[in-house]
Amino acid sequence: QVQLVESGGGLVQAGGSLRLSCAASGSIFSINAMGWYRQAPGKQREPVAVTSSDSTYYADSVKGRFAISRDIARNTVYLQMNSLEPEDTAVYYCNAGVVTTYFDEFDYWGQGTQVTVST
């Protein structure tokens, strides 16, 4: 089994910053892509930022404000969020494409962490 544990969400005023962390643990052989998705009330879950060995994706709405980084040795991904806007308010979920020690490949999700940006 593989677990993703997120941390770093919270309440912040518009213009402020937060840093999310997500650590993967368990029966991990390797991880392909890791990234962050978010879901606002009444909306579908959407990708925010995803990184792999050869590419990085950012949603247009966060380009220039958010930065994703990854510590491969620690199986951890981070999301630095700057210049936060009320529209960034959502539950943020970590995602990882994991090759397990049994050489199966699965998508895993974290439990979600709430980010609330006040005006």
Kinemage of the C-alpha trace (Angstrom):
@kinemage 1
@onewidth
@group {chain A} dominant
@subgroup {mainchain}
@vectorlist {calphas} color= white
{ca gln a 1} P 0.000 0.000 0.000
{ca val a 2} L 0.989 3.590 -0.614
{ca gln a 3} L -0.039 6.619 1.439
{ca leu a 4} L 0.130 10.286 0.547
{ca val a 5} L 0.109 12.689 3.476
{ca glu a 6} L -0.460 16.371 2.824
{ca ser a 7} L 0.202 19.355 5.039
{ca gly a 8} L 0.391 23.127 4.872
{ca gly a 9} L -3.138 24.273 4.122
{ca gly a 10} L -4.903 26.962 6.087
{ca leu a 11} L -6.466 30.394 6.079
{ca val a 12} L -4.598 33.319 4.533
{ca gln a 13} L -5.463 36.821 3.411
{ca ala a 14} L -5.469 37.722 -0.266
{ca gly a 15} L -1.945 38.452 -1.424
{ca gly a 16} L -0.449 36.069 1.095
{ca ser a 17} L 1.477 32.834 0.643
{ca leu a 18} L 1.193 29.202 1.650
{ca arg a 19} L 3.368 26.160 1.041
{ca leu a 20} L 1.807 22.729 0.658
{ca ser a 21} L 3.759 19.517 1.169
{ca cys a 22} L 2.906 15.947 0.230
{ca ala a 23} L 4.978 12.948 1.272
{ca ala a 24} L 4.456 9.525 -0.254
{ca ser a 25} L 5.329 6.383 1.678
{ca gly a 26} L 4.804 2.651 1.502
{ca ser a 27} L 5.552 0.049 -1.159
{ca ile a 28} L 7.114 2.452 -3.642
{ca phe a 29} L 9.526 1.349 -6.348
{ca ser a 30} L 9.397 4.640 -8.219
{ca ile a 31} L 7.111 7.590 -8.820
{ca asn a 32} L 6.390 8.964 -12.262
{ca ala a 33} L 4.453 12.206 -12.035
{ca met a 34} L 3.461 14.009 -8.839
{ca gly a 35} L 1.185 16.959 -8.682
{ca trp a 36} L -1.542 19.003 -7.111
{ca tyr a 37} L -5.205 19.250 -7.979
{ca arg a 38} L -7.929 21.328 -6.387
{ca gln a 39} L -11.672 21.246 -6.017
{ca ala a 40} L -13.728 24.278 -5.113
{ca pro a 41} L -17.310 23.952 -3.841
{ca gly a 42} L -19.671 23.118 -6.667
{ca lys a 43} L -16.846 22.655 -9.163
{ca gln a 44} L -14.976 19.726 -10.651
{ca arg a 45} L -11.517 18.768 -9.502
{ca glu a 46} L -8.920 20.441 -11.709
{ca pro a 47} L -5.150 20.109 -12.117
{ca val a 48} L -3.118 22.940 -10.637
{ca ala a 49} L 0.484 21.856 -11.165
{ca val a 50} L 2.034 18.532 -12.139
{ca thr a 51} L 5.673 17.606 -12.515
{ca ser a 52} L 7.445 14.618 -14.004
{ca ser a 53} L 10.996 13.852 -15.060
{ca asp a 54} L 10.597 15.657 -18.368
{ca ser a 55} L 7.833 18.213 -18.004
{ca thr a 56} L 5.960 20.526 -15.680
{ca tyr a 57} L 2.390 21.713 -16.130
{ca tyr a 58} L 0.709 24.719 -14.562
{ca ala a 59} L -2.887 25.772 -14.929
{ca asp a 60} L -3.127 29.146 -16.635
{ca ser a 61} L -4.775 30.615 -13.560
{ca val a 62} L -1.718 29.966 -11.362
{ca lys a 63} L 1.176 30.607 -13.765
{ca gly a 64} L 3.603 33.089 -12.304
{ca arg a 65} L 2.153 32.726 -8.801
{ca phe a 66} L 2.559 29.032 -7.909
{ca ala a 67} L 5.690 26.895 -8.110
{ca ile a 68} L 5.855 23.104 -7.850
{ca ser a 69} L 9.003 21.338 -6.723
{ca arg a 70} L 9.904 17.782 -5.889
{ca asp a 71} L 12.365 15.980 -3.644
{ca ile a 72} L 12.753 12.657 -5.415
{ca ala a 73} L 14.836 11.084 -2.660
{ca arg a 74} L 12.125 11.857 -0.094
{ca asn a 75} L 9.169 11.066 -2.406
{ca thr a 76} L 7.842 14.514 -1.575
{ca val a 77} L 6.254 17.236 -3.666
{ca tyr a 78} L 5.735 20.847 -2.682
{ca leu a 79} L 3.517 23.638 -3.937
{ca gln a 80} L 4.594 27.179 -3.131
{ca met a 81} L 1.596 29.453 -3.557
{ca asn a 82} L 2.188 33.196 -3.681
{ca ser a 83} L -0.089 36.156 -4.368
{ca leu a 84} L -3.068 34.075 -3.341
{ca glu a 85} L -6.495 35.162 -4.496
{ca pro a 86} L -9.952 34.329 -3.124
{ca glu a 87} L -10.488 32.278 -6.299
{ca asp a 88} L -7.739 29.926 -5.109
{ca thr a 89} L -9.946 28.788 -2.235
{ca ala a 90} L -10.429 25.026 -2.567
{ca val a 91} L -9.479 21.652 -1.179
{ca tyr a 92} L -6.063 20.800 -2.594
{ca tyr a 93} L -5.253 17.164 -3.314
{ca cys a 94} L -1.872 15.589 -3.910
{ca asn a 95} L -1.603 12.958 -6.659
{ca ala a 96} L 1.177 10.521 -7.504
{ca gly a 97} L 1.628 7.977 -10.252
{ca val a 98} L 3.375 5.180 -8.361
{ca val a 99} L 5.110 2.044 -9.542
{ca thr a 100} L 4.905 -0.260 -6.524
{ca thr a 101} L 7.466 -2.762 -5.369
{ca tyr a 102} L 5.262 -5.367 -7.025
{ca phe a 103} L 5.686 -3.452 -10.293
{ca asp a 104} L 2.038 -2.495 -10.491
{ca glu a 105} L 1.267 1.079 -11.421
{ca phe a 106} L -1.470 3.040 -9.697
{ca asp a 107} L -2.656 6.587 -9.212
{ca tyr a 108} L -2.812 7.568 -5.548
{ca trp a 109} L -4.495 10.548 -3.904
{ca gly a 110} L -3.971 12.329 -0.633
{ca gln a 111} L -6.786 13.112 1.751
{ca gly a 112} L -6.925 16.770 0.759
{ca thr a 113} L -6.004 19.950 2.580
{ca gln a 114} L -8.207 23.052 2.761
{ca val a 115} L -6.874 26.358 1.478
{ca thr a 116} L -9.025 29.389 2.210
{ca val a 117} L -8.116 32.853 0.946
{ca ser a 118} L -10.009 35.745 2.511
{ca thr a 119} L -10.531 39.196 1.039
